[in-house]
């Protein structure tokens, strides 16, 4: 889970594995694979950094890099 802030200032935690898109237009919209959409105070770069940190913590980031390296060899 990653922490984000709703427009009213209250904290909210999102399941980073369910994030489909992050848009900044100028408000930041986070869309989940379920279709739910949230407007948050953080900028898209901050959210992406938190997602990457979360993936690293649970070991997905390392697995993704290994798959990409394998695909490059093919």
PQR file with spaces between the fields and no chain letter, atoms N, CA, C, O and H, PARSE charges and radii, in Angstrom:
ATOM       1  N    UNK     1       0.844   -1.178    0.000 -0.4000 1.5000
ATOM       2  CA   UNK     1       0.000    0.000    0.000 -0.0000 2.0000
ATOM       3  C    UNK     1       0.891    1.243    0.000  0.5500 1.7000
ATOM       4  O    UNK     1       1.963    1.262    0.605 -0.5500 1.4000
ATOM       5  N    UNK     2       0.422    2.263   -0.686 -0.4000 1.5000
ATOM       6  CA   UNK     2       1.137    3.535   -0.659 -0.0000 2.0000
ATOM       7  C    UNK     2       0.200    4.603   -0.078  0.5500 1.7000
ATOM       8  O    UNK     2      -1.015    4.567   -0.275 -0.5500 1.4000
ATOM       9  H    UNK     2      -0.449    2.246   -1.177  0.4000 1.0000
ATOM      10  N    UNK     3       0.799    5.536    0.631 -0.4000 1.5000
ATOM      11  CA   UNK     3       0.033    6.621    1.243 -0.0000 2.0000
ATOM      12  C    UNK     3      -0.085    7.777    0.256  0.5500 1.7000
ATOM      13  O    UNK     3       0.896    8.169   -0.377 -0.5500 1.4000
ATOM      14  H    UNK     3       1.785    5.565    0.790  0.4000 1.0000
ATOM      15  N    UNK     4      -1.294    8.317    0.132 -0.4000 1.5000
ATOM      16  CA   UNK     4      -1.550    9.513   -0.670 -0.0000 2.0000
ATOM      17  C    UNK     4      -2.471   10.414    0.145  0.5500 1.7000
ATOM      18  O    UNK     4      -2.985   10.005    1.185 -0.5500 1.4000
ATOM      19  H    UNK     4      -2.090    7.999    0.646  0.4000 1.0000
ATOM      20  N    UNK     5      -2.677   11.630   -0.325 -0.4000 1.5000
ATOM      21  CA   UNK     5      -3.495   12.597    0.396 -0.0000 2.0000
ATOM      22  C    UNK     5      -4.665   13.037   -0.472  0.5500 1.7000
ATOM      23  O    UNK     5      -4.470   13.498   -1.597 -0.5500 1.4000
ATOM      24  H    UNK     5      -2.259   11.963   -1.170  0.4000 1.0000
ATOM      25  N    UNK     6      -5.868   12.896    0.045 -0.4000 1.5000
ATOM      26  CA   UNK     6      -7.059   13.373   -0.671 -0.0000 2.0000
ATOM      27  C    UNK     6      -7.040   14.896   -0.731  0.5500 1.7000
ATOM      28  O    UNK     6      -6.269   15.540   -0.019 -0.5500 1.4000
ATOM      29  H    UNK     6      -6.026   12.522    0.959  0.4000 1.0000
ATOM      30  N    UNK     7      -7.880   15.468   -1.576 -0.4000 1.5000
ATOM      31  CA   UNK     7      -7.929   16.924   -1.708 -0.0000 2.0000
ATOM      32  C    UNK     7      -8.301   17.617   -0.402  0.5500 1.7000
ATOM      33  O    UNK     7      -7.885   18.752   -0.172 -0.5500 1.4000
ATOM      34  H    UNK     7      -8.506   14.946   -2.155  0.4000 1.0000
ATOM      35  N    UNK     8      -9.075   16.958    0.456 -0.4000 1.5000
ATOM      36  CA   UNK     8      -9.469   17.579    1.724 -0.0000 2.0000
ATOM      37  C    UNK     8      -8.390   17.445    2.799  0.5500 1.7000
ATOM      38  O    UNK     8      -8.595   17.872    3.935 -0.5500 1.4000
ATOM      39  H    UNK     8      -9.413   16.035    0.269  0.4000 1.0000
ATOM      40  N    UNK     9      -7.234   16.852    2.447 -0.4000 1.5000
ATOM      41  CA   UNK     9      -6.116   16.734    3.371 -0.0000 2.0000
ATOM      42  C    UNK     9      -6.077   15.438    4.160  0.5500 1.7000
ATOM      43  O    UNK     9      -5.125   15.200    4.904 -0.5500 1.4000
ATOM      44  H    UNK     9      -7.068   16.505    1.523  0.4000 1.0000
ATOM      45  N    UNK    10      -7.084   14.600    4.016 -0.4000 1.5000
ATOM      46  CA   UNK    10      -7.088   13.347    4.768 -0.0000 2.0000
ATOM      47  C    UNK    10      -6.222   12.294    4.068  0.5500 1.7000
ATOM      48  O    UNK    10      -6.193   12.220    2.840 -0.5500 1.4000
ATOM      49  H    UNK    10      -7.857   14.793    3.412  0.4000 1.0000
ATOM      50  N    UNK    11      -5.523   11.488    4.859 -0.4000 1.5000
ATOM      51  CA   UNK    11      -4.668   10.455    4.264 -0.0000 2.0000
ATOM      52  C    UNK    11      -5.497    9.292    3.726  0.5500 1.7000
ATOM      53  O    UNK    11      -6.592    9.008    4.212 -0.5500 1.4000
ATOM      54  H    UNK    11      -5.547   11.548    5.857  0.4000 1.0000
ATOM      55  N    UNK    12      -4.957    8.639    2.727 -0.4000 1.5000
ATOM      56  CA   UNK    12      -5.604    7.473    2.142 -0.0000 2.0000
ATOM      57  C    UNK    12      -4.497    6.530    1.686  0.5500 1.7000
ATOM      58  O    UNK    12      -3.426    6.980    1.280 -0.5500 1.4000
ATOM      59  H    UNK    12      -4.068    8.870    2.332  0.4000 1.0000
ATOM      60  N    UNK    13      -4.747    5.242    1.749 -0.4000 1.5000
ATOM      61  CA   UNK    13      -3.758    4.261    1.311 -0.0000 2.0000
ATOM      62  C    UNK    13      -4.325    3.508    0.131  0.5500 1.7000
ATOM      63  O    UNK    13      -5.455    3.020    0.173 -0.5500 1.4000
ATOM      64  H    UNK    13      -5.617    4.876    2.079  0.4000 1.0000
ATOM      65  N    UNK    14      -3.525    3.416   -0.934 -0.4000 1.5000
ATOM      66  CA   UNK    14      -3.932    2.719   -2.153 -0.0000 2.0000
ATOM      67  C    UNK    14      -3.102    1.459   -2.330  0.5500 1.7000
ATOM      68  O    UNK    14      -1.917    1.434   -1.997 -0.5500 1.4000
ATOM      69  H    UNK    14      -2.608    3.812   -0.968  0.4000 1.0000
ATOM      70  N    UNK    15      -3.722    0.424   -2.849 -0.4000 1.5000
ATOM      71  CA   UNK    15      -3.004   -0.790   -3.200 -0.0000 2.0000
ATOM      72  C    UNK    15      -2.248   -0.504   -4.492  0.5500 1.7000
ATOM      73  O    UNK    15      -2.856   -0.361   -5.553 -0.5500 1.4000
ATOM      74  H    UNK    15      -4.685    0.444   -3.119  0.4000 1.0000
ATOM      75  N    UNK    16      -0.931   -0.421   -4.405 -0.4000 1.5000
ATOM      76  CA   UNK    16      -0.101   -0.058   -5.559 -0.0000 2.0000
ATOM      77  C    UNK    16      -0.205   -1.070   -6.686  0.5500 1.7000
ATOM      78  O    UNK    16       0.041   -0.732   -7.844 -0.5500 1.4000
ATOM      79  H    UNK    16      -0.436   -0.538   -3.544  0.4000 1.0000
ATOM      80  N    UNK    17      -0.563   -2.295   -6.370 -0.4000 1.5000
ATOM      81  CA   UNK    17      -0.688   -3.328   -7.399 -0.0000 2.0000
ATOM      82  C    UNK    17      -1.933   -3.132   -8.255  0.5500 1.7000
ATOM      83  O    UNK    17      -2.039   -3.718   -9.332 -0.5500 1.4000
ATOM      84  H    UNK    17      -0.762   -2.570   -5.429  0.4000 1.0000
ATOM      85  N    UNK    18      -2.866   -2.326   -7.798 -0.4000 1.5000
ATOM      86  CA   UNK    18      -4.103   -2.093   -8.535 -0.0000 2.0000
ATOM      87  C    UNK    18      -4.101   -0.796   -9.333  0.5500 1.7000
ATOM      88  O    UNK    18      -5.087   -0.487  -10.003 -0.5500 1.4000
ATOM      89  H    UNK    18      -2.781   -1.850   -6.923  0.4000 1.0000
ATOM      90  N    UNK    19      -3.009   -0.028   -9.276 -0.4000 1.5000
ATOM      91  CA   UNK    19      -2.954    1.240  -10.008 -0.0000 2.0000
ATOM      92  C    UNK    19      -2.762    0.956  -11.492  0.5500 1.7000
ATOM      93  O    UNK    19      -1.818    0.276  -11.896 -0.5500 1.4000
ATOM      94  H    UNK    19      -2.208   -0.279   -8.732  0.4000 1.0000
ATOM      95  N    UNK    20      -3.686    1.497  -12.300 -0.4000 1.5000
ATOM      96  CA   UNK    20      -3.599    1.327  -13.748 -0.0000 2.0000
ATOM      97  C    UNK    20      -2.959    2.548  -14.400  0.5500 1.7000
ATOM      98  O    UNK    20      -2.053    2.411  -15.223 -0.5500 1.4000
ATOM      99  H    UNK    20      -4.453    2.049  -11.972  0.4000 1.0000
ATOM     100  N    UNK    21      -3.428    3.747  -14.034 -0.4000 1.5000
ATOM     101  CA   UNK    21      -2.857    4.965  -14.604 -0.0000 2.0000
ATOM     102  C    UNK    21      -2.741    6.059  -13.550  0.5500 1.7000
ATOM     103  O    UNK    21      -3.471    6.075  -12.559 -0.5500 1.4000
ATOM     104  H    UNK    21      -4.164    3.858  -13.366  0.4000 1.0000
ATOM     105  N    UNK    22      -1.803    6.973  -13.790 -0.4000 1.5000
ATOM     106  CA   UNK    22      -1.648    8.181  -12.984 -0.0000 2.0000
ATOM     107  C    UNK    22      -1.555    9.329  -13.977  0.5500 1.7000
ATOM     108  O    UNK    22      -0.675    9.353  -14.837 -0.5500 1.4000
ATOM     109  H    UNK    22      -1.209    6.960  -14.595  0.4000 1.0000
ATOM     110  N    UNK    23      -2.479   10.283  -13.847 -0.4000 1.5000
ATOM     111  CA   UNK    23      -2.521   11.421  -14.765 -0.0000 2.0000
ATOM     112  C    UNK    23      -2.412   12.716  -13.977  0.5500 1.7000
ATOM     113  O    UNK    23      -2.901   12.817  -12.852 -0.5500 1.4000
ATOM     114  H    UNK    23      -3.195   10.263  -13.149  0.4000 1.0000
ATOM     115  N    UNK    24      -1.767   13.699  -14.579 -0.4000 1.5000
ATOM     116  CA   UNK    24      -1.627   15.014  -13.953 -0.0000 2.0000
ATOM     117  C    UNK    24      -2.144   16.050  -14.940  0.5500 1.7000
ATOM     118  O    UNK    24      -1.471   16.369  -15.920 -0.5500 1.4000
ATOM     119  H    UNK    24      -1.370   13.617  -15.493  0.4000 1.0000
ATOM     120  N    UNK    25      -3.360   16.584  -14.678 -0.4000 1.5000
ATOM     121  CA   UNK    25      -4.011   17.445  -15.672 -0.0000 2.0000
ATOM     122  C    UNK    25      -4.764   18.635  -15.097  0.5500 1.7000
ATOM     123  O    UNK    25      -5.956   18.645  -15.407 -0.5500 1.4000
ATOM     124  H    UNK    25      -3.906   16.325  -13.882  0.4000 1.0000
ATOM     125  N    UNK    26      -4.371   19.587  -14.371 -0.4000 1.5000
ATOM     126  CA   UNK    26      -3.220   19.671  -13.500 -0.0000 2.0000
ATOM     127  C    UNK    26      -3.419   18.892  -12.201  0.5500 1.7000
ATOM     128  O    UNK    26      -2.443   18.581  -11.519 -0.5500 1.4000
ATOM     129  H    UNK    26      -3.404   19.579  -14.119  0.4000 1.0000
ATOM     130  N    UNK    27      -4.689   18.567  -11.840 -0.4000 1.5000
ATOM     131  CA   UNK    27      -4.880   17.714  -10.664 -0.0000 2.0000
ATOM     132  C    UNK    27      -4.350   16.318  -10.967  0.5500 1.7000
ATOM     133  O    UNK    27      -4.316   15.902  -12.125 -0.5500 1.4000
ATOM     134  H    UNK    27      -5.482   18.820  -12.394  0.4000 1.0000
ATOM     135  N    UNK    28      -3.941   15.604   -9.941 -0.4000 1.5000
ATOM     136  CA   UNK    28      -3.421   14.250  -10.136 -0.0000 2.0000
ATOM     137  C    UNK    28      -4.545   13.247   -9.915  0.5500 1.7000
ATOM     138  O    UNK    28      -5.139   13.179   -8.840 -0.5500 1.4000
ATOM     139  H    UNK    28      -3.968   15.942   -9.000  0.4000 1.0000
ATOM     140  N    UNK    29      -4.819   12.476  -10.953 -0.4000 1.5000
ATOM     141  CA   UNK    29      -5.837   11.429  -10.917 -0.0000 2.0000
ATOM     142  C    UNK    29      -5.149   10.075  -10.889  0.5500 1.7000
ATOM     143  O    UNK    29      -4.252    9.813  -11.689 -0.5500 1.4000
ATOM     144  H    UNK    29      -4.336   12.531  -11.826  0.4000 1.0000
ATOM     145  N    UNK    30      -5.570    9.214   -9.967 -0.4000 1.5000
ATOM     146  CA   UNK    30      -5.082    7.841   -9.901 -0.0000 2.0000
ATOM     147  C    UNK    30      -6.267    6.949  -10.258  0.5500 1.7000
ATOM     148  O    UNK    30      -7.306    6.998   -9.601 -0.5500 1.4000
ATOM     149  H    UNK    30      -6.299    9.427   -9.316  0.4000 1.0000
ATOM     150  N    UNK    31      -6.109    6.137  -11.298 -0.4000 1.5000
ATOM     151  CA   UNK    31      -7.162    5.221  -11.718 -0.0000 2.0000
ATOM     152  C    UNK    31      -6.724    3.803  -11.403  0.5500 1.7000
ATOM     153  O    UNK    31      -5.617    3.390  -11.748 -0.5500 1.4000
ATOM     154  H    UNK    31      -5.265    6.097  -11.832  0.4000 1.0000
ATOM     155  N    UNK    32      -7.601    3.067  -10.748 -0.4000 1.5000
ATOM     156  CA   UNK    32      -7.321    1.672  -10.411 -0.0000 2.0000
ATOM     157  C    UNK    32      -7.871    0.751  -11.496  0.5500 1.7000
ATOM     158  O    UNK    32      -8.701    1.169  -12.304 -0.5500 1.4000
ATOM     159  H    UNK    32      -8.500    3.403  -10.468  0.4000 1.0000
ATOM     160  N    UNK    33      -7.419   -0.481  -11.517 -0.4000 1.5000
ATOM     161  CA   UNK    33      -7.892   -1.444  -12.507 -0.0000 2.0000
ATOM     162  C    UNK    33      -9.382   -1.731  -12.337  0.5500 1.7000
ATOM     163  O    UNK    33     -10.024   -2.235  -13.259 -0.5500 1.4000
ATOM     164  H    UNK    33      -6.745   -0.821  -10.861  0.4000 1.0000
ATOM     165  N    UNK    34      -9.931   -1.417  -11.177 -0.4000 1.5000
ATOM     166  CA   UNK    34     -11.362   -1.605  -10.916 -0.0000 2.0000
ATOM     167  C    UNK    34     -12.199   -0.511  -11.554  0.5500 1.7000
ATOM     168  O    UNK    34     -13.424   -0.617  -11.608 -0.5500 1.4000
ATOM     169  H    UNK    34      -9.410   -1.007  -10.429  0.4000 1.0000
ATOM     170  N    UNK    35     -11.537    0.556  -12.047 -0.4000 1.5000
ATOM     171  CA   UNK    35     -12.243    1.683  -12.639 -0.0000 2.0000
ATOM     172  C    UNK    35     -12.432    2.844  -11.683  0.5500 1.7000
ATOM     173  O    UNK    35     -12.815    3.934  -12.107 -0.5500 1.4000
ATOM     174  H    UNK    35     -10.541    0.641  -12.003  0.4000 1.0000
ATOM     175  N    UNK    36     -12.169    2.631  -10.397 -0.4000 1.5000
ATOM     176  CA   UNK    36     -12.285    3.729   -9.432 -0.0000 2.0000
ATOM     177  C    UNK    36     -11.207    4.756   -9.703  0.5500 1.7000
ATOM     178  O    UNK    36     -10.075    4.419  -10.051 -0.5500 1.4000
ATOM     179  H    UNK    36     -11.857    1.746  -10.053  0.4000 1.0000
ATOM     180  N    UNK    37     -11.582    6.031   -9.535 -0.4000 1.5000
ATOM     181  CA   UNK    37     -10.656    7.133   -9.788 -0.0000 2.0000
ATOM     182  C    UNK    37     -10.585    8.017   -8.564  0.5500 1.7000
ATOM     183  O    UNK    37     -11.603    8.317   -7.939 -0.5500 1.4000
ATOM     184  H    UNK    37     -12.501    6.304   -9.252  0.4000 1.0000
ATOM     185  N    UNK    38      -9.374    8.433   -8.224 -0.4000 1.5000
ATOM     186  CA   UNK    38      -9.158    9.286   -7.062 -0.0000 2.0000
ATOM     187  C    UNK    38      -8.361   10.508   -7.471  0.5500 1.7000
ATOM     188  O    UNK    38      -7.456   10.418   -8.300 -0.5500 1.4000
ATOM     189  H    UNK    38      -8.547    8.189   -8.732  0.4000 1.0000
ATOM     190  N    UNK    39      -8.698   11.656   -6.887 -0.4000 1.5000
ATOM     191  CA   UNK    39      -7.910   12.875   -7.064 -0.0000 2.0000
ATOM     192  C    UNK    39      -7.085   13.033   -5.804  0.5500 1.7000
ATOM     193  O    UNK    39      -7.625   12.993   -4.699 -0.5500 1.4000
ATOM     194  H    UNK    39      -9.434   11.729   -6.213  0.4000 1.0000
ATOM     195  N    UNK    40      -5.767   13.215   -5.958 -0.4000 1.5000
ATOM     196  CA   UNK    40      -4.867   13.321   -4.809 -0.0000 2.0000
ATOM     197  C    UNK    40      -4.002   14.570   -4.930  0.5500 1.7000
ATOM     198  O    UNK    40      -3.863   15.142   -6.012 -0.5500 1.4000
ATOM     199  H    UNK    40      -5.328   13.248   -6.856  0.4000 1.0000
ATOM     200  N    UNK    41      -3.423   14.984   -3.802 -0.4000 1.5000
ATOM     201  CA   UNK    41      -2.583   16.185   -3.778 -0.0000 2.0000
ATOM     202  C    UNK    41      -1.187   15.947   -4.338  0.5500 1.7000
ATOM     203  O    UNK    41      -0.581   16.871   -4.880 -0.5500 1.4000
ATOM     204  H    UNK    41      -3.537   14.520   -2.924  0.4000 1.0000
ATOM     205  N    UNK    42      -0.663   14.729   -4.219 -0.4000 1.5000
ATOM     206  CA   UNK    42       0.699   14.439   -4.683 -0.0000 2.0000
ATOM     207  C    UNK    42       0.790   14.555   -6.209  0.5500 1.7000
ATOM     208  O    UNK    42      -0.175   14.306   -6.931 -0.5500 1.4000
ATOM     209  H    UNK    42      -1.156   13.979   -3.779  0.4000 1.0000
ATOM     210  N    UNK    43       1.964   14.934   -6.662 -0.4000 1.5000
ATOM     211  CA   UNK    43       2.232   14.980   -8.106 -0.0000 2.0000
ATOM     212  C    UNK    43       2.472   13.564   -8.614  0.5500 1.7000
ATOM     213  O    UNK    43       2.803   12.670   -7.835 -0.5500 1.4000
ATOM     214  H    UNK    43       2.748   15.136   -6.075  0.4000 1.0000
ATOM     215  N    UNK    44       2.308   13.359   -9.911 -0.4000 1.5000
ATOM     216  CA   UNK    44       2.447   12.021  -10.484 -0.0000 2.0000
ATOM     217  C    UNK    44       3.842   11.440  -10.247  0.5500 1.7000
ATOM     218  O    UNK    44       3.969   10.241   -9.998 -0.5500 1.4000
ATOM     219  H    UNK    44       2.039   14.085  -10.544  0.4000 1.0000
ATOM     220  N    UNK    45       4.880   12.258  -10.318 -0.4000 1.5000
ATOM     221  CA   UNK    45       6.247   11.767  -10.096 -0.0000 2.0000
ATOM     222  C    UNK    45       6.401   11.216   -8.681  0.5500 1.7000
ATOM     223  O    UNK    45       7.085   10.212   -8.482 -0.5500 1.4000
ATOM     224  H    UNK    45       4.777   13.232  -10.520  0.4000 1.0000
ATOM     225  N    UNK    46       5.778   11.857   -7.702 -0.4000 1.5000
ATOM     226  CA   UNK    46       5.840   11.400   -6.315 -0.0000 2.0000
ATOM     227  C    UNK    46       5.127   10.050   -6.163  0.5500 1.7000
ATOM     228  O    UNK    46       5.621    9.155   -5.478 -0.5500 1.4000
ATOM     229  H    UNK    46       5.223   12.673   -7.864  0.4000 1.0000
ATOM     230  N    UNK    47       3.982    9.917   -6.797 -0.4000 1.5000
ATOM     231  CA   UNK    47       3.248    8.655   -6.723 -0.0000 2.0000
ATOM     232  C    UNK    47       4.057    7.541   -7.382  0.5500 1.7000
ATOM     233  O    UNK    47       4.150    6.442   -6.835 -0.5500 1.4000
ATOM     234  H    UNK    47       3.581   10.644   -7.353  0.4000 1.0000
ATOM     235  N    UNK    48       4.633    7.804   -8.527 -0.4000 1.5000
ATOM     236  CA   UNK    48       5.420    6.784   -9.222 -0.0000 2.0000
ATOM     237  C    UNK    48       6.638    6.375   -8.387  0.5500 1.7000
ATOM     238  O    UNK    48       7.010    5.202   -8.373 -0.5500 1.4000
ATOM     239  H    UNK    48       4.557    8.696   -8.971  0.4000 1.0000
ATOM     240  N    UNK    49       7.256    7.328   -7.697 -0.4000 1.5000
ATOM     241  CA   UNK    49       8.382    7.005   -6.830 -0.0000 2.0000
ATOM     242  C    UNK    49       7.928    6.086   -5.685  0.5500 1.7000
ATOM     243  O    UNK    49       8.620    5.128   -5.341 -0.5500 1.4000
ATOM     244  H    UNK    49       6.954    8.281   -7.708  0.4000 1.0000
ATOM     245  N    UNK    50       6.768    6.386   -5.103 -0.4000 1.5000
ATOM     246  CA   UNK    50       6.246    5.561   -4.013 -0.0000 2.0000
ATOM     247  C    UNK    50       5.890    4.156   -4.499  0.5500 1.7000
ATOM     248  O    UNK    50       6.118    3.174   -3.793 -0.5500 1.4000
ATOM     249  H    UNK    50       6.206    7.164   -5.383  0.4000 1.0000
ATOM     250  N    UNK    51       5.334    4.066   -5.696 -0.4000 1.5000
ATOM     251  CA   UNK    51       5.006    2.756   -6.265 -0.0000 2.0000
ATOM     252  C    UNK    51       6.283    1.959   -6.490  0.5500 1.7000
ATOM     253  O    UNK    51       6.348    0.773   -6.167 -0.5500 1.4000
ATOM     254  H    UNK    51       5.149    4.864   -6.270  0.4000 1.0000
ATOM     255  N    UNK    52       7.294    2.613   -7.044 -0.4000 1.5000
ATOM     256  CA   UNK    52       8.569    1.931   -7.291 -0.0000 2.0000
ATOM     257  C    UNK    52       9.192    1.455   -5.969  0.5500 1.7000
ATOM     258  O    UNK    52       9.709    0.340   -5.891 -0.5500 1.4000
ATOM     259  H    UNK    52       7.241    3.577   -7.306  0.4000 1.0000
ATOM     260  N    UNK    53       9.140    2.300   -4.936 -0.4000 1.5000
ATOM     261  CA   UNK    53       9.660    1.906   -3.622 -0.0000 2.0000
ATOM     262  C    UNK    53       8.893    0.710   -3.076  0.5500 1.7000
ATOM     263  O    UNK    53       9.491   -0.212   -2.521 -0.5500 1.4000
ATOM     264  H    UNK    53       8.720    3.205   -5.000  0.4000 1.0000
ATOM     265  N    UNK    54       7.578    0.721   -3.228 -0.4000 1.5000
ATOM     266  CA   UNK    54       6.753   -0.387   -2.752 -0.0000 2.0000
ATOM     267  C    UNK    54       7.109   -1.670   -3.497  0.5500 1.7000
ATOM     268  O    UNK    54       7.273   -2.724   -2.882 -0.5500 1.4000
ATOM     269  H    UNK    54       7.092    1.470   -3.679  0.4000 1.0000
ATOM     270  N    UNK    55       7.228   -1.582   -4.814 -0.4000 1.5000
ATOM     271  CA   UNK    55       7.609   -2.753   -5.612 -0.0000 2.0000
ATOM     272  C    UNK    55       8.965   -3.294   -5.183  0.5500 1.7000
ATOM     273  O    UNK    55       9.161   -4.508   -5.126 -0.5500 1.4000
ATOM     274  H    UNK    55       7.094   -0.726   -5.314  0.4000 1.0000
ATOM     275  N    UNK    56       9.897   -2.404   -4.884 -0.4000 1.5000
ATOM     276  CA   UNK    56      11.220   -2.832   -4.420 -0.0000 2.0000
ATOM     277  C    UNK    56      11.106   -3.541   -3.076  0.5500 1.7000
ATOM     278  O    UNK    56      11.747   -4.569   -2.858 -0.5500 1.4000
ATOM     279  H    UNK    56       9.738   -1.418   -4.931  0.4000 1.0000
ATOM     280  N    UNK    57      10.295   -2.998   -2.177 -0.4000 1.5000
ATOM     281  CA   UNK    57      10.122   -3.589   -0.847 -0.0000 2.0000
ATOM     282  C    UNK    57       9.557   -5.007   -0.918  0.5500 1.7000
ATOM     283  O    UNK    57       9.951   -5.871   -0.134 -0.5500 1.4000
ATOM     284  H    UNK    57       9.774   -2.163   -2.353  0.4000 1.0000
ATOM     285  N    UNK    58       8.641   -5.250   -1.848 -0.4000 1.5000
ATOM     286  CA   UNK    58       8.021   -6.577   -1.909 -0.0000 2.0000
ATOM     287  C    UNK    58       8.692   -7.496   -2.928  0.5500 1.7000
ATOM     288  O    UNK    58       8.282   -8.645   -3.090 -0.5500 1.4000
ATOM     289  H    UNK    58       8.321   -4.548   -2.484  0.4000 1.0000
ATOM     290  N    UNK    59       9.724   -6.996   -3.616 -0.4000 1.5000
ATOM     291  CA   UNK    59      10.505   -7.839   -4.511 -0.0000 2.0000
ATOM     292  C    UNK    59      10.032   -7.892   -5.946  0.5500 1.7000
ATOM     293  O    UNK    59      10.617   -8.616   -6.751 -0.5500 1.4000
ATOM     294  H    UNK    59      10.057   -6.062   -3.485  0.4000 1.0000
ATOM     295  N    UNK    60       8.997   -7.153   -6.294 -0.4000 1.5000
ATOM     296  CA   UNK    60       8.510   -7.172   -7.676 -0.0000 2.0000
ATOM     297  C    UNK    60       9.449   -6.426   -8.601  0.5500 1.7000
ATOM     298  O    UNK    60       9.648   -6.841   -9.743 -0.5500 1.4000
ATOM     299  H    UNK    60       8.523   -6.564   -5.639  0.4000 1.0000
ATOM     300  N    UNK    61      10.031   -5.333   -8.133 -0.4000 1.5000
ATOM     301  CA   UNK    61      10.899   -4.515   -8.985 -0.0000 2.0000
ATOM     302  C    UNK    61      12.086   -5.328   -9.492  0.5500 1.7000
ATOM     303  O    UNK    61      12.426   -5.255  -10.673 -0.5500 1.4000
ATOM     304  H    UNK    61       9.870   -4.995   -7.206  0.4000 1.0000
ATOM     305  N    UNK    62      12.711   -6.092   -8.620 -0.4000 1.5000
ATOM     306  CA   UNK    62      13.859   -6.913   -9.025 -0.0000 2.0000
ATOM     307  C    UNK    62      13.431   -7.966  -10.039  0.5500 1.7000
ATOM     308  O    UNK    62      14.163   -8.237  -10.991 -0.5500 1.4000
ATOM     309  H    UNK    62      12.435   -6.151   -7.661  0.4000 1.0000
ATOM     310  N    UNK    63      12.267   -8.560   -9.852 -0.4000 1.5000
ATOM     311  CA   UNK    63      11.775   -9.574  -10.787 -0.0000 2.0000
ATOM     312  C    UNK    63      11.488   -8.953  -12.141  0.5500 1.7000
ATOM     313  O    UNK    63      11.746   -9.575  -13.171 -0.5500 1.4000
ATOM     314  H    UNK    63      11.672   -8.341   -9.079  0.4000 1.0000
ATOM     315  N    UNK    64      10.956   -7.729  -12.159 -0.4000 1.5000
ATOM     316  CA   UNK    64      10.670   -7.042  -13.413 -0.0000 2.0000
ATOM     317  C    UNK    64      11.946   -6.753  -14.179  0.5500 1.7000
ATOM     318  O    UNK    64      11.988   -6.933  -15.396 -0.5500 1.4000
ATOM     319  H    UNK    64      10.747   -7.223  -11.322  0.4000 1.0000
ATOM     320  N    UNK    65      12.989   -6.309  -13.489 -0.4000 1.5000
ATOM     321  CA   UNK    65      14.266   -6.023  -14.143 -0.0000 2.0000
ATOM     322  C    UNK    65      14.841   -7.299  -14.750  0.5500 1.7000
ATOM     323  O    UNK    65      15.358   -7.270  -15.867 -0.5500 1.4000
ATOM     324  H    UNK    65      12.955   -6.163  -12.500  0.4000 1.0000
ATOM     325  N    UNK    66      14.759   -8.403  -14.042 -0.4000 1.5000
ATOM     326  CA   UNK    66      15.295   -9.669  -14.533 -0.0000 2.0000
ATOM     327  C    UNK    66      14.550  -10.103  -15.792  0.5500 1.7000
ATOM     328  O    UNK    66      15.178  -10.586  -16.734 -0.5500 1.4000
ATOM     329  H    UNK    66      14.339   -8.427  -13.135  0.4000 1.0000
ATOM     330  N    UNK    67      13.234   -9.946  -15.832 -0.4000 1.5000
ATOM     331  CA   UNK    67      12.452  -10.306  -17.010 -0.0000 2.0000
ATOM     332  C    UNK    67      12.842   -9.425  -18.186  0.5500 1.7000
ATOM     333  O    UNK    67      12.992   -9.921  -19.302 -0.5500 1.4000
ATOM     334  H    UNK    67      12.724   -9.554  -15.066  0.4000 1.0000
ATOM     335  N    UNK    68      13.010   -8.118  -17.955 -0.4000 1.5000
ATOM     336  CA   UNK    68      13.396   -7.212  -19.025 -0.0000 2.0000
ATOM     337  C    UNK    68      14.767   -7.587  -19.569  0.5500 1.7000
ATOM     338  O    UNK    68      14.960   -7.561  -20.785 -0.5500 1.4000
ATOM     339  H    UNK    68      12.888   -7.715  -17.048  0.4000 1.0000
ATOM     340  N    UNK    69      15.715   -7.932  -18.726 -0.4000 1.5000
ATOM     341  CA   UNK    69      17.037   -8.315  -19.174 -0.0000 2.0000
ATOM     342  C    UNK    69      16.977   -9.598  -19.997  0.5500 1.7000
ATOM     343  O    UNK    69      17.685   -9.726  -20.995 -0.5500 1.4000
ATOM     344  H    UNK    69      15.559   -7.953  -17.738  0.4000 1.0000
ATOM     345  N    UNK    70      16.154  -10.528  -19.595 -0.4000 1.5000
ATOM     346  CA   UNK    70      16.002  -11.785  -20.335 -0.0000 2.0000
ATOM     347  C    UNK    70      15.404  -11.534  -21.703  0.5500 1.7000
ATOM     348  O    UNK    70      15.843  -12.119  -22.694 -0.5500 1.4000
ATOM     349  H    UNK    70      15.579  -10.423  -18.784  0.4000 1.0000
ATOM     350  N    UNK    71      14.402  -10.666  -21.765 -0.4000 1.5000
ATOM     351  CA   UNK    71      13.761  -10.344  -23.031 -0.0000 2.0000
ATOM     352  C    UNK    71      14.730   -9.652  -23.979  0.5500 1.7000
ATOM     353  O    UNK    71      14.661   -9.869  -25.189 -0.5500 1.4000
ATOM     354  H    UNK    71      14.045  -10.191  -20.960  0.4000 1.0000
ATOM     355  N    UNK    72      15.630   -8.826  -23.459 -0.4000 1.5000
ATOM     356  CA   UNK    72      16.613   -8.143  -24.290 -0.0000 2.0000
ATOM     357  C    UNK    72      17.582   -9.118  -24.936  0.5500 1.7000
ATOM     358  O    UNK    72      18.085   -8.858  -26.030 -0.5500 1.4000
ATOM     359  H    UNK    72      15.686   -8.649  -22.476  0.4000 1.0000
ATOM     360  N    UNK    73      17.847  -10.222  -24.285 -0.4000 1.5000
ATOM     361  CA   UNK    73      18.763  -11.213  -24.820 -0.0000 2.0000
ATOM     362  C    UNK    73      18.149  -11.996  -25.974  0.5500 1.7000
ATOM     363  O    UNK    73      18.868  -12.549  -26.807 -0.5500 1.4000
ATOM     364  H    UNK    73      17.439  -10.433  -23.397  0.4000 1.0000
ATOM     365  N    UNK    74      16.830  -12.043  -26.024 -0.4000 1.5000
ATOM     366  CA   UNK    74      16.143  -12.808  -27.070 -0.0000 2.0000
ATOM     367  C    UNK    74      16.146  -12.080  -28.337  0.5500 1.7000
ATOM     368  O    UNK    74      15.612  -12.572  -29.332 -0.5500 1.4000
ATOM     369  H    UNK    74      16.245  -11.593  -25.348  0.4000 1.0000
